[in-house]
Amino acid sequence: MEQYYRQQLECLCKNVRPGDTKVMEASRRRWDGIAKPIAGLGLLEEMITKIAGIVRKENISLERKGVVVFCADNGVVVEGVTQTDSSVTAVVTENFARGSASVNRMASVAGADVLPVDIGVSGDVTEPGVRVCKVAPGTANLYREPAMTVKQALTAIHEGIRIAAGLKDAGYDILAVGEMGIGNTTTGSAIASVMLGLKPEQVTGKGAGLSEEGLKRKIHVIEEAIRLHDPDPKDPLLVLACLGGFDIAGMCGLMLGGAIYHIPVVLDGMISVSAALLAQALCPLVTDYLLAAHVGREPACGWGLEKLGLEPLVHGRLALGEGTGAVLLFPLLEMAEAVYRQNSTFEDIHIKAYTKFS
């Protein structure tokens, strides 16, 4: 079964194509013809054009928006790398379904749906509205053994791809990724360290709030886990299996699904960036389908976005997770879309257009 999943993933990734350059050229011409200074909306213009290339049409729509929040537990929590225990993951997962978590409040303002996924919560999640596709009830302790098998990693990635396909069929125009899982800044930092070729101390932060002593312990755990498993960054599946979490695997799959099914996917903070680094290693063209909402407070976030070649719009020192940073981008994109779709052109108002020099 593992070999079948590998072959299926490779086949899907080989079929990914770059964003449509002809559509993007038409989109840029449209922006340049709007009665305003050329590139006056800066990165927002570039993002709208990128979305046009993703969906293969100049007239884009951002009406239906979804935030997919992957929830899973991490065995490394027993090593004292967090303030809270794993029981919190299940509680917050159910809060997503009830509409009472931070991302729900923010998404409601942005007109987006929150779609929680139990991909590896250790406890039973019974609240209606949670999609249950649990690969296992949490990962193993990466400090002492691989976090998961390669088969489990592939299973979680394929779950993410299937979710992307289903949401495309349901009519979603744009997706964002989020996560919930106590201990996942440890797994995310471990992956970032390997994929970026940086020391754990360079990429690891305090997560939800560790003391200086707690941070030292966290860095030590990551260092020892990397030393134990010695994963090769050229084998992203093995990096994920040794050091990752099911939430990261699911996000990686959703990003790949965005590339396969032509849906733009907005990244959140460091943990989603780590997932994107894995997705990029599996399918380099995936970055044509990703948008960076913000650069989070965790050190690995900035390093990772640079490696991905993605420029974030918001610099807000966010570190909440759940997809809250990603949701910030939705209303900003819709504002730019309104200008793109509705504003008069220079020709409409009989004014000479600006000259574009570069």
GULOFI-196092 format. One line per 10 residues: number of its first residue (from 1); their letters; for each residue x, y, z of N, C-alpha, C. Coordinates in steps of 0.05 Angstrom, whole numbers, plus 32768, in hexadecimal, padded with zeros to 4 digits. Example, Ala and Ser with C-alpha at 12.3 -4.5 7.8 and 13.67 -1.06 7.14 Angstrom:
1	AS	8108:7F8E:809C:80F6:7FA6:809C:8108:7FBE:809C  8101:7FD3:808E:8111:7FEB:808F:8102:8001:809D $
REM end
This chain:
1	MEQYYRQQLE	8011:7FE8:8000:8000:8000:8000:8011:8019:8000  8028:8019:800F:8039:8030:8010:8044:8037:7FF4  804C:8022:7FE5:8057:8027:7FCB:8041:8032:7FB8  8029:8028:7FBB:8013:8032:7FAB:800E:804F:7FB0  800E:8057:7FCA:800A:8073:7FD2:8020:8084:7FC7  8039:807B:7FC8:804F:808A:7FBD:804C:808F:7F9F  8046:8079:7F91:8043:807C:7F74:802C:808E:7F6C  8016:808C:7F7C:7FFF:809D:7F76:8006:80BB:7F7B  8015:80C0:7F90:801D:80DC:7F96:8030:80E6:7F81  8043:80D6:7F79:8056:80DE:7F64:8047:80E5:7F4A $
11	CLCKNVRPGD	8034:80D4:7F43:8024:80D9:7F2B:8014:80F3:7F2C  8008:80F8:7F43:7FF9:8111:7F46:800B:8129:7F44  8022:8128:7F51:8034:813E:7F51:8040:8143:7F35  8044:812E:7F25:804F:8131:7F0A:803B:813F:7EF8  8022:813E:7EFE:800D:814A:7EEE:8009:8168:7EF4  8016:8172:7F09:8013:818E:7F10:8021:819F:7EFB  8013:81B5:7EF3:801E:81C7:7EE0:8021:81E3:7EEC  8033:81F4:7EE2:8036:820F:7EED:801C:821F:7EE9  801A:8235:7EF8:8004:8247:7EF3:8004:8250:7ED6  7FEC:8257:7ECC:7FE9:825D:7EB0:7FF5:8279:7EAA $
21	TKVMEASRRR	800B:8279:7E9C:8019:8292:7E97:800A:82A5:7E85  7FFB:829B:7E72:7FEC:82AC:7E60:7FD6:82BB:7E6F  7FC8:82AC:7E81:7FB4:82B9:7E91:7FC0:82CE:7EA3  7FD7:82C8:7EAF:7FE4:82DB:7EC0:7FED:82F4:7EB1  7FF6:82F1:7E99:7FFD:8308:7E89:7FE4:8319:7E83  7FCE:830C:7E7D:7FB5:831B:7E79:7FAC:832A:7E93  7FB0:831C:7EA9:7FA9:8329:7EC3:7FBA:8341:7EC8  7FD4:833F:7EC2:7FE6:8356:7EC6:7FDE:836E:7EB4  7FD7:8368:7E9B:7FCE:837D:7E89:7FB4:838A:7E94  7FA3:837A:7E9F:7F8B:8385:7EAB:7F91:8398:7EC2 $
31	WDGIAKPIAG	7FA3:838F:7ED4:7FAB:83A1:7EEA:7FB7:83BB:7EDF  7FC8:83B9:7ECC:7FD6:83D1:7EC1:7FC3:83E4:7EB3  7FAC:83D9:7EAA:7F98:83EA:7E9D:7F85:83F8:7EB0  7F84:83EF:7EC9:7F72:83FB:7EDD:7F7C:8417:7EE4  7F69:842A:7EE7:7F70:8446:7EEB:7F7B:844A:7F07  7F95:8444:7F0A:7FA4:8448:7F23:7FC1:8445:7F1C  7FD3:844D:7F2E:7FF0:8449:7F28:7FF6:842B:7F23  8008:8426:7F11:800F:840A:7F0B:801B:83FD:7F23  8012:83E5:7F29:801B:83D5:7F40:8015:83E4:7F5B  8001:83F5:7F5A:7FFB:8404:7F72:7FF3:83F3:7F8A $
41	LGLLEEMITK	7FE7:83DC:7F85:7FDF:83CA:7F9B:7FF4:83B5:7FA0  800B:83B8:7F94:8022:83A8:7F9A:801E:838A:7F9B  8025:837D:7FB1:8023:8361:7FB4:8007:8356:7FB1  7FF3:8366:7FB7:7FD7:835E:7FB4:7FD1:8359:7F96  7FDC:836A:7F85:7FD8:8367:7F68:7FE5:834C:7F5F  7FFD:8348:7F69:800C:832F:7F62:7FFC:8316:7F6B  7FF0:8318:7F82:7FE1:8301:7F8C:7FC8:82FB:7F7C  7FBA:8310:7F75:7FA2:830D:7F64:7FAA:8301:7F49  7FC0:830A:7F3E:7FCA:82FF:7F24:7FD2:82E2:7F27  7FDF:82DC:7F3E:7FE7:82C0:7F43:7FCE:82AE:7F45 $
51	IAGIVRKENI	7FB9:82B8:7F52:7FA0:82A8:7F54:7F94:82A4:7F39  7F95:82B9:7F28:7F8B:82B6:7F0C:7F9A:829F:7EFE  7FB4:829E:7F01:7FC3:8289:7EF5:7FBD:826E:7F00  7FB7:826C:7F1A:7FB0:8253:7F27:7F96:8248:7F1C  7F81:8259:7F1B:7F66:8250:7F13:7F62:8251:7EF5  7F77:825A:7EE6:7F77:825A:7EC9:7F61:826C:7EBD  7F5B:8282:7ECA:7F48:8295:7EBE:7F4D:82B1:7ECA  7F4B:82C5:7EB8:7F51:82E0:7EC0:7F3C:82EB:7ED4  7F23:82E4:7ED0:7F0E:82EE:7EE2:7F0B:82DB:7EFA  7F19:82E1:7F0F:7F19:82CF:7F26:7F02:82D5:7F38 $
61	SLERKGVVVF	7EFC:82C1:7F4A:7EE8:82C5:7F5F:7EF4:82BB:7F7A  7EF0:82CA:7F8F:7EF8:82C2:7FA9:7EE1:82C0:7FBC  7ECA:82BA:7FB1:7EB1:82BA:7FC0:7EB0:82A5:7FD6  7EB9:828C:7FCF:7EB6:8276:7FE2:7ED2:826F:7FED  7ED5:8274:8007:7EEF:8271:8014:7EED:825D:802B  7F02:824C:802D:7F02:8238:8043:7F1D:8237:8051  7F1C:8232:806B:7F34:822E:807B:7F34:8211:8085  7F47:8201:807B:7F48:81E5:8083:7F5C:81E3:809A  7F52:81DB:80B2:7F62:81DA:80CA:7F67:81BC:80D0  7F80:81B4:80CD:7F88:8198:80D2:7F90:8195:80F0 $
71	CADNGVVVEG	7F84:8182:80FD:7F88:817F:811A:7F94:8164:8120  7FA9:8164:8130:7FB7:814B:8136:7FC9:814E:814F  7FCE:8138:815C:7FDF:8139:8174:7FFB:812E:816D  800E:8135:817F:802A:812F:817A:8036:8122:8193  8041:810A:818F:804C:80FB:81A6:8063:8109:81B4  8070:811C:81A7:8087:8129:81B3:8080:813B:81CA  8066:8140:81CE:805D:8151:81E4:8066:8146:81FF  806A:812C:8202:8073:8120:821B:808F:8128:8223  809D:8134:8210:80B9:813D:8216:80BA:8159:8222  80A3:8165:8228:80A2:817E:8236:80A8:8196:8224 $
81	VTQTDSSVTA	80A0:8194:820A:80A5:81AA:81F7:808F:81BE:81F5  807A:81BB:8205:8063:81CD:8204:8059:81D4:8220  8049:81E8:8222:803D:81F0:823C:8025:81DE:8243  8016:81D4:822F:7FFE:81C6:8234:8000:81A9:822A  7FED:8198:8232:7FEE:817C:8229:7FDC:8178:8211  7FDD:8160:8206:7FCF:8159:81ED:7FB0:815B:81EF  7FA5:815B:8207:7F88:815C:820A:7F7C:8175:81FE  7F8C:818A:81FC:7F83:81A3:81F1:7F7B:81A1:81D3  7F89:8190:81C5:7F85:818E:81A8:7F68:8186:81A2  7F5E:8172:81B0:7F42:8169:81AA:7F2E:817E:81B2 $
91	VVTENFARGS	7F33:818C:81C8:7F21:81A1:81D1:7F1E:81B7:81BC  7F36:81C1:81B2:7F36:81D6:819E:7F2A:81CD:8183  7F30:81B4:817C:7F24:81A9:8164:7F06:81AA:8164  7EFA:81A3:817A:7EDD:81A5:817D:7ED3:81C2:817D  7EE4:81D4:8188:7EDC:81F0:8187:7EDB:81FB:816B  7EEC:81F1:8159:7EEB:81F9:813D:7ECF:81F3:8132  7EC6:81DA:8138:7EAC:81D2:812D:7E95:81E2:813A  7E98:81EA:8153:7E84:81FA:8160:7E84:8217:8157  7E9A:821F:814A:7E9C:823B:8141:7EA6:824E:8156  7EB4:8244:816B:7EBC:8255:8181:7EDA:825A:8184 $
101	ASVNRMASVA	7EEA:8251:8171:7F07:8255:8172:7F0E:8270:8165  7F27:8278:8169:7F2F:8292:815E:7F2C:8293:8140  7F34:827D:8132:7F32:827E:8115:7F15:8280:810B  7F02:8275:811B:7EE6:8277:8114:7EDD:8294:8114  7EE5:82A3:8129:7EDD:82BF:812B:7EE8:82CF:8113  7F01:82CA:810D:7F0E:82D9:80F8:7F03:82D1:80DD  7EFE:82B7:80D9:7EF4:82AD:80BF:7ED8:82B8:80BA  7EC8:82BB:80CF:7EAC:82C5:80CC:7EAD:82E1:80C1  7EC0:82F1:80CA:7EC2:830C:80C0:7ECB:830C:80A3  7EDD:82F9:809C:7EE8:82F7:8081:7ED5:82E8:806E $
111	GADVLPVDIG	7EBE:82DE:8078:7EAC:82CF:8067:7EB6:82B4:805E  7EC6:82A7:8070:7ED2:828D:8069:7EC7:8277:807B  7EC6:825F:8070:7EBE:8248:8080:7ED6:823B:808D  7ED2:8232:80A6:7EE7:8223:80B4:7EE0:8206:80B3  7EF3:81F6:80A9:7EEF:81D9:80A4:7F03:81C9:80B4  7EFC:81C1:80CD:7F0F:81B2:80DE:7F11:8195:80D5  7F2A:818B:80D6:7F2F:816F:80CF:7F3E:8161:80E5  7F33:814B:80EF:7F42:813A:8102:7F52:8126:80F2  7F6B:812C:80EF:7F7D:811A:80E0:7F8F:810A:80F2  7F8E:8110:810D:7F9F:8101:811F:7F9D:810A:813C $
121	VSGDVTEPGV	7F85:8112:8144:7F81:811A:8160:7F81:8101:8172  7F8E:8103:8189:7F91:80EB:819A:7F77:80E2:81A6  7F66:80F6:81AD:7F4C:80EF:81B9:7F36:80ED:81A4  7F1F:80E4:81AD:7F08:80E3:819B:7EFC:80FF:8197  7EF7:8106:817E:7EEA:8120:8178:7ECE:811A:816D  7EBA:8121:817C:7E9F:811A:8175:7E8D:8131:816C  7E97:8149:816E:7E87:8160:8166:7E80:8160:8149  7E67:8162:8142:7E5F:8163:8126:7E6D:817A:8117  7E74:8175:80FF:7E82:818A:80EF:7EA0:8186:80ED  7EAB:8173:80FC:7EC7:816C:80F9:7EC9:8155:80E5 $
131	RVCKVAPGTA	7ED9:8159:80D1:7EDE:8143:80BE:7EF3:8131:80CB  7EEC:8117:80CE:7EFE:8104:80DB:7F0A:80F3:80C6  7F25:80F5:80C4:7F34:80E4:80B2:7F4E:80DD:80C1  7F4B:80D3:80D9:7F61:80CF:80EC:7F74:80B9:80E2  7F8C:80C0:80DD:7FA0:80AC:80D4:7FA9:809B:80EC  7FAC:80A7:8103:7FB2:809A:811C:7FAC:80AD:8132  7FA9:80A3:814B:7FA3:80B6:8161:7FBD:80C4:816B  7FC8:80D5:815B:7FE1:80E2:8161:7FF9:80D4:8157  800F:80E2:8155:8028:80D6:814C:8038:80CA:8163  804C:80BB:815C:805F:80B2:8170:8072:80C9:8179 $
141	NLYREPAMTV	8082:80C4:818C:8095:80D8:8197:80AE:80D9:8185  80B0:80EE:8176:80C6:80F1:8163:80E2:80F2:8170  80E2:80F8:818A:80FB:80F9:8199:8107:80DD:819C  80F6:80C8:819B:80FF:80AD:81A0:80FB:809A:8189  80E9:80A1:8177:80E3:808F:8160:80D7:80A0:814A  80D4:8096:8131:80C7:80A6:811C:80AB:80AD:8125  80A3:80C5:811E:8088:80CF:8126:8072:80BE:8119  8077:80B4:8101:8063:80A4:80F3:8071:8093:80DE  8063:8080:80D3:806E:8071:80BD:806B:8081:80A3  807A:8079:808F:8078:8086:8075:805C:8082:806A $
151	KQALTAIHEG	8051:806A:806F:8035:8064:8066:8021:8078:8072  8024:807D:808C:8012:808F:809A:8016:80AC:808E  802F:80B3:8089:8034:80CE:807E:8026:80D1:8062  8029:80BC:8052:801C:80BD:8038:7FFD:80BD:803A  7FF3:80AE:804D:7FD6:80AD:8051:7FCB:80C9:8058  7FDA:80D7:806A:7FD1:80F2:8072:7FD3:8105:805B  7FE8:8103:804B:7FEB:8115:8034:7FD4:8111:8021  7FCE:80F7:801B:7FB8:80F2:8009:7F9D:80FB:8014  7F9A:80FB:802E:7F81:8106:803A:7F7F:8124:8033  7F95:8132:8036:7F95:814E:802F:7F8F:8153:8012 $
161	IRIAAGLKDA	7F9A:8143:8000:7F94:8146:7FE4:7F76:8141:7FDE  7F6B:812C:7FEB:7F4E:8126:7FE7:7F3D:813D:7FF1  7F45:8149:8007:7F35:815F:8012:7F35:8176:7FFE  7F4D:817C:7FF2:7F4E:8192:7FDE:7F3C:818C:7FC6  7F3C:8173:7FBD:7F2B:816B:7FA7:7F0E:816F:7FAD  7F06:8167:7FC5:7EEA:8169:7FCE:7EE1:8186:7FD0  7EF3:8197:7FDA:7EEC:81B3:7FDD:7EEB:81C2:7FC2  7EFC:81B9:7FAF:7EFA:81C4:7F94:7EDF:81BD:7F88  7ED7:81A4:7F8B:7EBD:819B:7F81:7EA6:81AA:7F8F  7EAA:81B1:7FA8:7E95:81BF:7FB7:7E93:81DD:7FB0 $
171	GYDILAVGEM	7EA5:81E6:7F9F:7EA4:8202:7F96:7EB5:8216:7FA4  7EC8:820D:7FB4:7ED9:8220:7FC2:7EED:822D:7FAF  7EF0:8247:7FB1:7F02:8256:7F9F:7F1E:8259:7FAA  7F21:8259:7FC4:7F3B:825C:7FD0:7F3B:824F:7FEC  7F51:8243:7FF3:7F53:8235:800D:7F6B:8240:801D  7F69:823D:8037:7F7F:8243:8049:7F83:822B:805B  7F9C:8228:8064:7FA2:8211:8076:7FA6:821C:8092  7F9D:820B:80A5:7FA2:8210:80C1:7FA8:81F6:80CF  7FB0:81F8:80E8:7FB6:81DF:80F7:7FB0:81E3:8115  7FAD:81CD:8122:7FAB:81CC:813F:7FB7:81B2:8149 $
181	GIGNTTTGSA	7FCB:81B5:815A:7FD7:819D:8165:7FEC:81A4:8179  7FE8:819F:8192:7FFC:81A6:81A7:8016:8198:819F  802B:81A8:819F:8046:819D:8199:804E:81A1:817C  803C:81AD:816B:8043:81AE:814F:8057:81C4:8147  805D:81D7:8159:8074:81E8:8152:808E:81D9:8155  808E:81C4:8165:80A6:81B3:8166:80AA:81A3:814C  8094:8196:8143:8096:8187:812B:809B:8199:8113  808E:81B0:8112:8092:81C3:80FC:80AF:81CD:80FB  80BA:81D4:8112:80D5:81DE:8114:80EA:81C8:810C  80E4:81B0:8114:80F6:8199:810D:80F7:8196:80EF $
191	IASVMLGLKP	80E0:8196:80E2:80DF:8193:80C5:80ED:81AB:80B8  80E7:81C3:80C1:80F4:81DB:80B5:8112:81D9:80B8  811C:81D0:80CE:8139:81CE:80D2:8146:81BC:80BD  8139:81A5:80B8:8144:8193:80A4:8141:819D:8088  8129:81A7:8081:8123:81AF:8066:8132:81C9:805E  8138:81DA:8072:8147:81F3:806C:8165:81F0:8071  816D:81DA:807D:818A:81D7:8082:8194:81EA:8097  8183:81F0:80AB:818B:8203:80C0:818A:81F4:80DB  8199:81FE:80EE:819A:81F2:8108:8180:81F6:8117  8177:81E3:8127:815E:81E6:8136:815D:8200:8146 $
201	EQVTGKGAGL	8173:8209:8151:8172:8222:8161:816C:823A:814F  8171:8238:8135:816C:824F:8123:814E:8251:811C  8140:823A:811C:8125:823A:8112:810F:8236:8127  8118:8230:8140:8105:8229:8155:80FE:8240:8167  80E4:8244:816B:80DA:8259:817C:80CB:824E:8194  80BE:8260:81A3:80B1:8258:81BC:8095:824E:81B9  808B:824C:81A0:8071:8241:819B:805C:8250:81AA  804A:8242:81B8:8034:824F:81C6:803D:825D:81E0  8057:825C:81E6:8061:826B:81FD:8071:825A:8210  808B:8256:8209:809D:8247:821B:80AF:825A:8229 $
211	SEEGLKRKIH	80B9:8251:8240:80CF:8260:824E:80E9:825B:823F  80FD:826A:8246:8117:8266:823A:8121:8249:823E  811C:823F:8256:8124:8223:825C:8114:8210:824A  80FA:8216:8247:80EA:8205:8236:80F3:8205:8219  80FB:821C:8210:8105:821F:81F4:811E:820E:81F1  8130:820F:8204:8148:81FF:8202:8142:81E1:8201  812E:81D9:8211:8126:81BD:8210:811B:81B6:81F5  810A:81C7:81EA:80FE:81C2:81D0:8114:81BF:81BA  8127:81D1:81BA:813D:81D0:81A7:814D:81B7:81AA  8152:81AF:81C3:8161:8196:81C8:8151:817E:81BD $
221	VIEEAIRLHD	8137:817D:81C1:8127:8167:81B7:8129:8165:8199  8127:817C:818B:8128:817D:816E:8144:8174:8164  8159:817E:8171:8174:8176:816A:8178:8158:816C  816F:814D:8182:8173:8130:8187:8162:811F:8173  814A:8129:816D:8139:811A:815A:8145:811A:813E  8150:8131:8136:815D:8132:811C:8176:8120:811C  8185:8120:8132:819C:810F:8133:8195:80F2:8133  817F:80EB:8140:8176:80CF:8141:816D:80C5:8126  815E:80D4:8118:8152:80CB:80FF:8162:80D2:80E6  8172:80E7:80E8:8183:80F0:80D2:8174:80F0:80B7 $
231	PDPKDPLLVL	815D:80FD:80B5:814D:80FD:809C:815A:810E:8086  8158:8104:806E:8163:8112:8056:814F:8125:804B  8155:813F:8049:8141:8152:803E:8139:814C:8022  8148:813C:8014:8141:8134:7FF9:812B:811E:7FF9  8125:8114:8010:810F:8100:8014:80FA:810C:8026  80E9:811E:801C:80D6:812C:802E:80C3:811A:803C  80BC:8104:8030:80AA:80F1:803E:80B7:80E6:8057  80D1:80E0:8055:80DF:80D6:806D:80E2:80EC:8082  80E7:8104:807A:80E8:811A:808D:80CE:811D:809B  80B8:811C:808D:809D:811E:8099:8098:8107:80AC $
241	ACLGGFDIAG	809F:80EE:80A3:809A:80D7:80B4:80AA:80D7:80CD  80C2:80E0:80CC:80D4:80E0:80E4:80CD:80F7:80F7  80C7:810E:80ED:80C5:8126:80FD:80AA:8134:80FE  8098:812D:80ED:8080:813D:80E9:8068:8136:80F9  8051:8141:80F1:8038:813B:80FE:8023:8137:80E8  800D:812B:80EF:7FF8:8126:80DB:7FEC:8140:80D1  7FEB:8154:80E2:7FE1:816E:80D9:7FF3:817A:80C3  800D:8177:80C6:801F:8181:80B2:801C:8171:8098  8019:8157:809A:8015:8146:8083:7FFB:814D:8074  7FE6:8152:8083:7FCD:8159:8077:7FCE:8174:8069 $
251	MCGLMLGGAI	7FDC:8188:8075:7FDF:81A2:8068:7FF0:819F:804E  8005:818F:8050:8015:8189:8038:8004:817E:8022  7FF2:816B:8028:7FE0:8160:8015:7FCD:8174:8009  7FC2:8185:801A:7FAF:819A:8010:7FBD:81AC:7FFC  7FD6:81B4:8002:7FE6:81C5:7FF0:7FEA:81B7:7FD6  7FF2:819E:7FD7:7FF5:818E:7FBE:7FDB:818C:7FAF  7FC5:8189:7FBE:7FAA:8188:7FB2:7FA3:81A2:7FA4  7FAB:81B8:7FB0:7FA7:81D2:7FA4:7FB4:81D4:7F88  7FCD:81C9:7F87:7FDC:81C9:7F6E:7FCF:81B6:7F59  7FC6:81A0:7F63:7FBA:818C:7F51:7F9F:8195:7F46 $
261	YHIPVVLDGM	7F8F:81A2:7F57:7F74:81A9:7F50:7F70:81C7:7F4B  7F86:81D6:7F4A:7F85:81F3:7F43:7F75:8204:7F56  7F7C:8201:7F70:7F70:8211:7F85:7F86:8220:7F93  7F85:823B:7F96:7F99:8249:7FA6:7F97:8242:7FC3  7FAE:823E:7FD0:7FAF:8236:7FEC:7FBF:824B:7FFB  7FB4:8256:8010:7FC1:826B:8020:7FCF:825E:8038  7FE8:8264:803C:7FF7:8259:8053:7FF2:826A:806C  7FF4:825C:8083:7FF2:826A:809D:800F:826F:80A7  8015:8266:80BF:802F:826B:80CB:8043:8255:80C6  8057:8253:80D8:806E:8242:80D5:8067:8225:80CF $
271	ISVSAALLAQ	8053:821A:80DC:804D:81FE:80D9:8043:81F8:80BD  8032:820A:80B2:802A:8206:8097:8041:820B:8083  8053:821D:808A:806B:8221:8079:807C:8208:8079  807F:81FA:808F:808E:81E1:8090:8080:81CC:807E  8066:81CB:807F:8057:81B9:806D:805C:81C1:8050  805D:81DB:804A:8062:81E4:802F:807E:81DC:8025  8091:81DD:8037:80AD:81D5:8030:80AD:81B7:8027  809E:81A7:8035:809B:818B:802D:808D:8188:8012  8077:8197:800F:8068:8196:7FF6:807A:819F:7FDF  808A:81B4:7FE3:809C:81BE:7FCE:80B0:81A8:7FC6 $
281	ALCPLVTDYL	80BB:819A:7FDA:80CE:8185:7FD4:80C1:816E:7FC5  80A7:8169:7FCA:8099:8154:7FBB:8091:815D:7F9F  808A:8177:7F9D:8080:8182:7F84:8088:819F:7F82  809F:81A5:7F75:80A9:81C1:7F75:8095:81D5:7F6B  8083:81CE:7F59:8070:81E1:7F4E:8059:81E8:7F61  8059:81DB:7F79:8043:81E1:7F8C:8043:81FF:7F94  805A:820B:7F94:805B:8227:7F9D:804C:823A:7F8A  8047:8231:7F71:8037:8241:7F5F:801A:8244:7F69  8013:8233:7F7C:7FF7:8232:7F86:7FF4:823C:7FA3  800A:8246:7FAE:800A:824E:7FCA:800C:826D:7FCD $
291	LAAHVGREPA	7FFF:8277:7FE1:8000:8294:7FE8:8009:8296:8005  801B:82A8:800B:8024:82AC:8027:8014:82C4:8033  8005:82BE:8048:7FF6:82D3:8055:8007:82E5:8067  8017:82D8:8077:8027:82E7:808B:8040:82D9:8092  8052:82E7:809E:806A:82DB:80A9:8066:82DA:80C8  8065:82C2:80D2:805F:82BF:80EF:8077:82C4:8101  8072:82C1:811B:8087:82C8:812E:809C:82B2:8131  8095:8299:812A:80A9:8284:812C:80BF:8288:8118  80D9:8285:8120:80EF:828B:810F:80EF:827D:80F4  80E5:8264:80F3:80E6:8254:80DB:80D3:825F:80C5 $
301	CGWGLEKLGL	80C0:826F:80CD:80AC:8279:80BA:80B9:828A:80A4  80C9:829D:80AC:80D6:82AF:8098:80EA:82A0:8087  80FA:828F:8093:810D:827E:8084:80FE:826D:8070  80E9:8261:8078:80DA:824F:8067:80CD:825D:804F  80C1:8274:8055:80B4:8283:803F:80C9:828C:802A  80E0:8293:8033:80F6:829A:8021:80FD:8282:800F  80FF:826B:801B:8106:8253:800B:80F0:824C:7FF7  80D7:8251:7FFF:80C0:824C:7FED:80BD:8261:7FD7  80CB:8277:7FDB:80C8:828D:7FC7:80AE:829C:7FC9  80A2:829D:7FE2:8088:82A9:7FE6:808C:82C2:7FF8 $
311	EPLVHGRLAL	807E:82D8:7FF0:8080:82F1:7FFF:8067:82F5:800F  8069:82F7:8029:8051:82FB:803A:8047:8318:8039  802D:831B:803C:8021:8336:803B:8021:8343:8057  801D:8333:806C:8019:833E:8087:8032:8337:8098  803B:834B:80A7:8051:8347:80BB:8045:834F:80D6  8038:833B:80E3:802A:8342:80FB:8033:8333:8114  8049:8324:8112:8054:8315:8129:803F:8301:8134  802F:82F6:8122:801A:82E3:812B:8026:82C8:8133  801A:82BB:8146:8023:82A0:814E:800C:8290:8159  7FF4:8295:814F:7FDC:8287:815B:7FD7:826C:814D $
321	GEGTGAVLLF	7FDC:826A:8133:7FD5:8252:8125:7FB8:8251:811E  7FAE:8239:8119:7F92:8234:8112:7F8A:823D:80F6  7F9C:824B:80E9:7F95:8258:80CF:7F8E:8275:80D2  7F92:8280:80EA:7F8A:829C:80EF:7F99:82B0:80DE  7FB3:82AB:80DA:7FC3:82BD:80C9:7FBB:82BB:80AC  7FB4:82A3:80A4:7FAC:829F:8088:7F92:82AD:8082  7F80:82AD:8095:7F65:82B9:8091:7F68:82D7:808D  7F7D:82E3:8098:7F81:8300:8095:7F83:8308:8077  7F8D:82F6:8067:7F91:82FC:804B:7F77:82FE:803B  7F63:82F0:8043:7F4A:82EE:8033:7F3D:830A:802E $
331	PLLEMAEAVY	7F38:831A:8042:7F2B:8334:803C:7F3E:8346:802C  7F58:8344:8030:7F6A:8355:8021:7F69:834E:8004  7F69:8334:7FFE:7F67:832B:7FE2:7F4C:8333:7FD6  7F37:8332:7FE6:7F1D:833A:7FDB:7F1C:8358:7FD5  7F29:8368:7FE5:7F2B:8385:7FDF:7F39:8389:7FC4  7F4F:837B:7FC1:7F5E:837E:7FA8:7F4E:8373:7F90  7F3F:835E:7F95:7F2E:8352:7F80:7F19:8366:7F77  7F0E:8376:7F8A:7EFA:8389:7F83:7F05:839F:7F70  7F1D:83A7:7F76:7F2A:83BB:7F64:7F2F:83AE:7F48  7F39:8395:7F49:7F3F:8387:7F30:7F27:8382:7F1E $
341	RQNSTFEDIH	7F11:837C:7F2B:7EF9:8375:7F1B:7EE7:838D:7F14  7EE8:83A2:7F25:7ED3:83B7:7F23:7EDE:83D2:7F1B  7EF7:83D8:7F1F:7F01:83F3:7F1A:7F01:83FA:7EFD  7EFE:8414:7EF8:7EFF:841E:7EDC:7F1C:841C:7ED1  7F1E:841A:7EB7:7F38:841A:7EAA:7F3E:8437:7EA1  7F57:843C:7E9A:7F5F:8456:7E8F:7F4E:845C:7E76  7F49:8448:7E66:7F39:844B:7E4E:7F1C:8453:7E55  7F11:8447:7E6A:7EF6:844E:7E72:7EF3:846C:7E79  7F07:8477:7E86:7F04:8492:7E8F:7F14:84A6:7E7E  7F1E:849C:7E67:7F2B:84AD:7E53:7F43:84BC:7E5E $
351	IKAYTKFS	7F53:84AD:7E6D:7F6C:84B9:7E78:7F83:84A8:7E6D  7F99:84B6:7E66:7FB1:84A8:7E5C:7FBC:8495:7E71  7FC1:847C:7E6A:7FCB:8469:7E7D:7FE8:846F:7E85  7FEF:8465:7E9D:800B:8467:7EA5:801D:8456:7E93  8035:845F:7E8F:8049:8450:7E80:8057:843C:7E92  8059:8424:7E8A:8067:840F:7E9A:8084:840D:7E90  8096:8414:7EA2:80B3:8414:7E9A:80C1:83FA:7EA1  80B7:83EB:7EB3:80C5:83D2:7EBA:80B1:83BE:7EC6 $
REM end
